[in-house]
Amino acid sequence: MRLIDAVGLDRALPMEAAIDALEAGFRAPRLPRSPLRTSVDAEGAELLLMPAVGEPGTGIKLVTVNPSNPKRGLPLIHAVYVLFAPGTSEPAAVIDGAALTALRTAAVSGLATRHLANQEAERLVIFGAGVQANGHLMAMRAVRPVWHVTVVSRSPGRAQALVDRGRSLDMEAAAGGPESVAKADLVCTCTTSPEPLFEGSLLKPGAHVYAVGAYRPETRELDDAAMARSKIVVETREAAMAEAGDVVIPMASGAIGPSAVVADLAEVVKGASVRTGPDDITVFKSVGVAFEDLILARAAVDRIDR
């Protein structure tokens, strides 16, 4: 059985390879089965259990979310992933779950952007400056010619660190405010905010938005205007309608109807047409689905074993 830490995962599965592995997984005739995540109260924290079963094997991610950790100087989220081999069900690997989550979330957004964003998209706005924001910067660089990034964050120190990272990649980078979305080709929301981060009316024609921070039906990062103006794609309709407040809340209020969700990601990867012109606004709403972790865990082990 392999033990794969964050460094080992990064070496085994760089961002572009992760996006390619997910593309192959979403293109497969049948996706792995993954029931909705189970949430368990953990005395001031939350324990999430995310299993999946399919051709890559059987896997489960165990995640703790502890809101008091940042004040301790610790990460909000800790996680481990256990992969069992197909057929024999033998333990195949234990993987750093936080690193796998960071890679998976950004790579899924990269895959969606590969298929949904305008080819010439080059100006990026990222809300948040943590692990996910850093991962999404790299994912967007892997799929589009991004040369300018604006970081919007309530943490000036972390925002500056992400700005510096952008500059180290020969990008123009700066901190900014929510109004920055007015010039953005790509908008990424990677926050823990329970309320909308910007006015959707500001989005320029042709923008692509990928919202990844909210994963509960009562929280959202995008407002009614952003959703009503957009063609919406989700990972799976089942997961979105159970967990994606960005979709559930405006649908419940009547701001959007069921037809606003025009496709899921598997349909898009297999050729479904979403963007019909360069001025269409698209939204990819991600809540994180367990089969994505399984696909990447299997890909990482296979690449190490080559």
ABEGO torsion letter per residue (X at the ends): XBBBBAAAAAAABBAAAAAAAAAAAAABABBBBBBBBBBBBAGGBBBBBBBBBBAAEBBBBBBBBBAAAAAAGBBABBBBBBBBBBGAGBBABBBBAAAAAAAAAAAAAAAAAAAABBAABABBBBBEABAAAAAAAAAAAAABBBABBBBBBABAAAAAAAAAAAAAAGBBBBBBBAAAAAABABBBBBBABABBABBAAABBBGBBBBBAABABAABBABBAAAAAABBBBBABAAAAAAABAAAAAAAAAGABBAAABABBAAAAAAGBBABABAABBBBBBBAEBAAAAAAAAAAAAAAAAX
